[in-house]
Amino acid sequence: MPITRSAFQRYRLIDEIISRYPRQYSKQKLFDICRDKCGIRSISSLEKDIQRLREDHDAPIAYDKRRNGYYYTDPQFRLLRLMLSPDDMEALDYAREVLTATQGASVAGELANALQKVRQSLDIIREVKTETLTRRVVYVEERILGGNRQYVPILIRAINQNRQITFRYQKHETALADSGTAPEIPRLRLLHPILLREVADSWYVIGYDEPTGKERTFALDRMSDLDITDERCAVPEEVMTNVSELFEHIYGITDSSGPVEEILLSFSPLFGRYVKAKPIHQTQEVVRDTDQECVIRLRLAPNRDLLMHLRSYGEHLTILQPASLAKEMKESLMATLARY
C-alpha cells in the first residue's frame, strides 16, 4: 500500500535512528528527535509508526528493557531496501552500470523515481546528523548533459537482452545542407547494438550495421524514435572483436582512417604536471621529465577528437612526432588565426 511523503519521512528517520548500532534510543529520546525533525505530535503516534513498520514492512524492531532502547534484531536490515519495487531495483541496476562507466554521471527517464526515493532517504539522514555543517564544503562543476540521455537505460537493456534496435538519425551535415528547406524525416535504421561509449558528457552507441557489414557509431543526441525490436542480434565475430578493441588506440569517439602511430608530445613543465596527473590516454608513457619540458608518448591512431584536445593546450604543447600530426595542428592553428 502506498504511503504518504510525511509517513515515508517518519519511517526513514525511525529506521536511521534505530540502525545506529550499538547505540540505542529510548522511546522518549526517539520521540524527541521525531518531533523536532518530522513534527510527530505524541508518543502514541510514534508507537503506531513502529507497529506499522513491524507489520507492513517486516522491520525487526525489538525493545531492550535493560538498556531502555530500541534496536534491530537483524543489524543488516534497512528499510529503504524493502521500499523499492522490482522495477526500481532494475532501474538501479541500470544506474549502477551507467555510474560505473561515467564515475558518477546521473541519468534521467526511468531512473528518476528510484533515484528520487534515494534522495529523500539521504535528505532525512543528513538532517538527523548530530553535527550539521553550516557552510557548503563541496563544489562540483555543473555540467550541461548531452541530449537524449533517457535512451541510455533503454540501450543498456537492448544490449543485455541481445536485441536489435530501430531509430531515426539526423546527421549534422544533413541538417546544415537542408537549412532553409522543409525538414525531411530521416529514414528508419536498424542496428545490432554492441556497446555504449560516453565522451565529454555525450553518449554514443556502437553496433553492427548489417547493410554495410561494418561497425557504425551513432550519437544519441541525433537519434529519435528509438525502439527495441524482438529480433536477436547477430554480430559477426570479426566485427565484435574489432569493436572490443576499437578504443584501445583511439582518443574520443571519431574513428581514424590511419594506422596506430607513436605520438611524442612536449609540454611545458607546468602543464606536464597536469598531464601526468590526468593522462590523455591509457597508452600514455612519460619519456622525459626535466626542468625544461615533459615529453610523453602515446600509441594512437590520430583522429579529429585527438587534434581538438591537443589544441586546448595552446602554447604549452609542441608535437614532436609524427610530422603529419604536427602539420595538421599547424594548419588548424593558422586557419583559426585567419578568422581574427
C-alpha positions in Angstrom: 0.0 0.0 0.0 1.4 3.4 -1.0 2.5 5.7 1.9 2.4 9.5 2.1 5.6 11.5 1.9 5.3 12.6 5.6 4.9 8.9 6.7 7.9 8.0 4.5 10.0 10.7 6.2 9.0 9.5 9.6 9.7 5.8 8.8 13.1 6.6 7.3 14.0 8.7 10.3 13.0 6.0 12.7 14.9 3.4 10.6 18.0 5.6 10.6 18.0 6.1 14.3 17.3 2.5 15.3 20.0 1.3 12.9 22.7 3.2 14.9 24.1 0.0 16.5 25.4 -0.4 19.2 23.8 2.9 20.4 20.1 2.5 21.4 17.5 5.2 21.9 14.7 5.2 24.5 11.1 5.8 23.4 11.3 9.4 24.8 14.5 10.2 23.0 13.2 8.7 19.8 10.0 10.8 20.2 12.0 14.0 20.8 14.0 13.5 17.6 11.0 12.7 15.5 9.1 15.6 17.0 11.9 18.0 16.1 12.6 16.6 12.6 9.2 15.4 11.4 6.7 17.1 13.6 5.3 14.0 15.2 2.8 15.0 17.9 2.6 12.3 20.5 4.3 9.2 21.8 1.3 7.2 20.8 1.8 8.3 17.2 5.3 7.1 17.4 4.2 3.7 18.8 1.7 3.4 15.9 4.6 4.1 13.4 6.8 1.5 15.0 3.9 -1.0 14.8 3.3 -0.2 11.1 7.0 -0.7 10.4 6.8 -4.1 12.1 3.6 -5.3 10.4 3.7 -3.6 6.9 7.5 -3.6 6.3 8.7 -6.6 8.4 11.1 -4.3 10.4 12.7 -6.5 13.1 12.3 -3.8 15.8 12.8 -5.0 19.4 13.0 -3.3 22.8 15.8 -3.8 25.2 14.4 -3.3 28.7 17.8 -3.4 30.4 19.2 -0.7 28.2 15.8 1.1 27.7 16.3 1.3 24.0 15.0 0.1 20.6 17.2 -1.9 18.2 17.1 -4.2 15.1 17.4 -7.9 15.8 18.9 -8.1 12.3 21.7 -5.4 12.2 21.8 -5.6 8.4 18.1 -4.6 8.0 17.5 -1.3 6.2 14.0 0.0 5.4 15.0 1.5 2.0 15.7 -1.9 0.5 12.1 -3.0 1.2 10.5 0.2 -0.2 12.0 -0.2 -3.7 9.8 -2.1 -6.2 11.3 -4.7 -8.6 11.1 -2.0 -11.3 13.0 0.4 -9.1 15.7 -2.3 -8.4 16.0 -3.0 -12.2 16.4 0.8 -12.8 19.1 1.0 -10.1 20.9 -1.9 -11.8 21.0 0.1 -15.0 22.1 3.1 -12.9 24.9 1.1 -11.4 26.2 0.2 -14.9 26.0 3.8 -16.1 27.6 5.2 -13.0 30.4 2.7 -13.2 31.1 3.8 -16.7 30.8 7.5 -16.1 32.2 7.8 -12.5 29.1 9.4 -11.1 27.2 10.8 -14.0 23.4 10.7 -13.4 20.7 9.6 -15.8 17.1 10.6 -16.3 14.0 8.9 -17.6 13.0 5.7 -15.9 15.7 6.1 -13.2 14.0 9.2 -11.8 11.5 7.6 -9.5 14.0 5.2 -7.9 16.7 7.9 -7.5 14.1 10.3 -6.0 13.5 7.7 -3.3 17.2 7.6 -2.6 17.4 11.4 -2.5 14.5 11.5 0.0 16.2 9.0 2.2 19.6 10.8 2.1 17.9 14.1 2.9 16.4 12.7 6.0 19.7 11.0 7.1 21.5 14.3 6.5 19.0 16.2 8.7 19.4 13.9 11.7 23.2 14.1 11.8 24.3 15.3 15.2 26.8 17.8 13.7 25.2 19.8 11.0 27.5 21.7 8.7 26.7 25.4 8.4 28.6 26.0 5.1 29.0 24.3 1.8 32.2 22.3 1.6 31.8 20.5 -1.7 31.6 22.3 -5.1 31.3 20.4 -8.3 31.2 21.6 -11.8 27.7 21.9 -13.2 27.6 20.1 -16.5 25.3 20.6 -19.4 24.4 17.0 -20.2 24.2 15.6 -23.7 20.8 15.1 -25.3 18.6 12.0 -25.2 20.2 10.6 -22.1 16.9 8.9 -21.4 18.0 6.5 -24.2 20.9 5.2 -22.1 19.0 2.7 -19.9 16.9 1.6 -23.0 20.1 0.8 -24.9 21.7 -1.0 -21.9 18.6 -3.2 -21.8 18.8 -3.9 -25.5 22.4 -4.9 -25.3 21.9 -7.0 -22.2 19.0 -8.8 -23.9 20.9 -9.1 -27.2 18.1 -7.4 -29.2 18.2 -5.2 -32.3 17.1 -1.6 -32.2 15.4 0.8 -34.7 15.8 4.6 -34.7 15.9 7.6 -36.9 19.1 9.6 -37.3 19.8 13.2 -38.3 23.4 13.9 -39.2 24.7 17.4 -38.5 25.9 17.7 -42.1 22.4 16.8 -43.4 20.8 19.4 -41.1 23.1 22.1 -42.4 22.6 21.2 -46.0 18.8 21.2 -45.6 18.6 24.5 -43.7 16.0 26.8 -45.3 14.0 23.9 -46.7 11.2 21.8 -45.2 12.8 19.2 -42.9 12.8 15.7 -44.2 12.1 12.8 -41.8 15.2 10.7 -41.6 14.8 7.0 -42.6 14.4 4.3 -40.1 17.6 2.5 -39.3 18.3 -1.0 -37.9 21.3 -1.7 -35.7 22.7 -4.6 -33.7 23.9 -2.7 -30.6 27.2 -3.8 -29.1 28.3 -1.2 -26.6 27.8 2.3 -25.3 30.5 5.0 -25.1 30.5 8.2 -23.2 32.8 11.1 -24.2 32.7 14.6 -22.6 29.1 14.0 -21.3 27.8 12.9 -24.7 26.7 9.4 -25.4 27.2 7.1 -28.4 26.1 3.6 -29.3 28.4 1.4 -31.4 26.8 -1.5 -33.2 26.8 -3.7 -36.3 25.2 -2.2 -39.4 24.0 -5.2 -41.4 23.7 -3.4 -44.9 27.3 -2.2 -44.8 28.6 -5.2 -43.0 30.6 -3.0 -40.7 30.5 -1.4 -37.2 28.9 2.1 -37.0 28.8 4.8 -34.3 25.7 6.9 -33.7 25.4 9.9 -31.3 22.3 9.7 -29.0 21.6 13.4 -29.3 20.9 12.9 -33.1 18.6 9.9 -32.6 14.9 9.8 -32.4 12.1 7.2 -32.3 14.3 4.7 -30.6 12.7 1.3 -30.1 13.8 -2.3 -29.1 12.7 -5.0 -31.6 12.0 -8.7 -30.9 14.8 -9.7 -33.3 18.0 -11.1 -31.7 21.4 -9.6 -32.6 23.6 -11.5 -34.9 27.1 -9.8 -34.9 29.9 -11.4 -36.9 32.8 -12.5 -34.7 35.3 -10.2 -36.6 33.1 -7.2 -36.0 32.7 -8.0 -32.3 36.4 -8.3 -32.0 37.1 -5.1 -33.8 34.6 -3.1 -31.7 36.0 -4.6 -28.4 39.5 -3.3 -29.5 38.2 -0.1 -31.1 39.1 2.3 -28.3 42.4 0.8 -27.2 44.2 3.1 -29.6 41.5 5.8 -30.3 41.0 9.1 -28.4 37.4 10.1 -28.1 34.8 8.7 -30.4 35.7 9.5 -34.0 37.3 6.7 -35.9 40.6 7.1 -37.8 41.4 6.1 -41.3 45.2 6.0 -40.5 47.3 3.4 -38.6 48.3 3.5 -35.0 51.3 5.7 -34.6 53.9 6.6 -31.9 53.0 10.2 -30.9 55.6 12.3 -29.0 54.3 15.4 -27.2 56.5 18.0 -25.4 54.7 20.0 -22.7 55.9 22.9 -20.6 56.9 21.8 -17.1 53.7 23.2 -15.5 51.4 21.5 -18.0 53.5 18.4 -17.8 52.4 18.0 -14.2 48.8 18.3 -15.3 49.2 15.7 -18.0 51.0 13.3 -15.6 48.2 13.7 -13.0 45.4 13.2 -15.6 46.8 11.2 -18.5 45.4 11.8 -22.0 45.0 8.1 -22.8 45.8 4.8 -21.2 48.7 4.3 -23.6 50.5 7.4 -22.2 54.1 7.0 -21.1 56.5 9.6 -19.7 59.6 9.6 -21.9 61.5 12.6 -20.3 60.7 14.9 -17.4 63.1 17.8 -16.8 63.0 21.4 -15.7 62.6 22.5 -19.3 60.0 20.1 -20.6 57.9 17.0 -20.1 57.8 14.6 -23.1 55.1 11.9 -23.2 54.5 9.1 -25.7 51.1 7.9 -26.9 50.2 5.0 -29.1 47.1 6.2 -31.0 45.6 6.5 -34.4 45.3 10.3 -34.9 41.8 11.5 -35.4 39.7 14.7 -35.1 39.0 14.3 -31.4 42.7 14.0 -30.6 43.6 17.1 -32.6 40.8 19.1 -30.9 42.1 18.0 -27.5 45.7 18.8 -28.2 44.7 22.3 -29.4 43.4 23.0 -26.0 47.0 23.1 -24.6 47.8 26.1 -26.7 51.4 27.4 -26.4 52.2 24.8 -23.7 52.4 22.0 -26.2 54.7 21.1 -29.1 54.0 18.0 -31.3 57.4 16.3 -31.9 56.1 13.4 -34.0 54.5 12.3 -36.3 55.2 15.1 -38.8 51.8 14.6 -40.3 50.0 15.4 -37.0 52.3 18.4 -36.4 51.4 19.7 -39.9 47.7 19.2 -39.3 48.0 21.1 -36.0 49.8 24.0 -37.7 47.2 24.2 -40.5 44.4 24.2 -37.9 46.0 27.0 -35.9 46.7 29.1 -39.0 43.1 28.7 -40.1 42.0 29.8 -36.6 44.2 32.9 -36.7 42.9 33.8 -40.1 39.4 34.3 -38.5 40.8 37.2 -36.4 
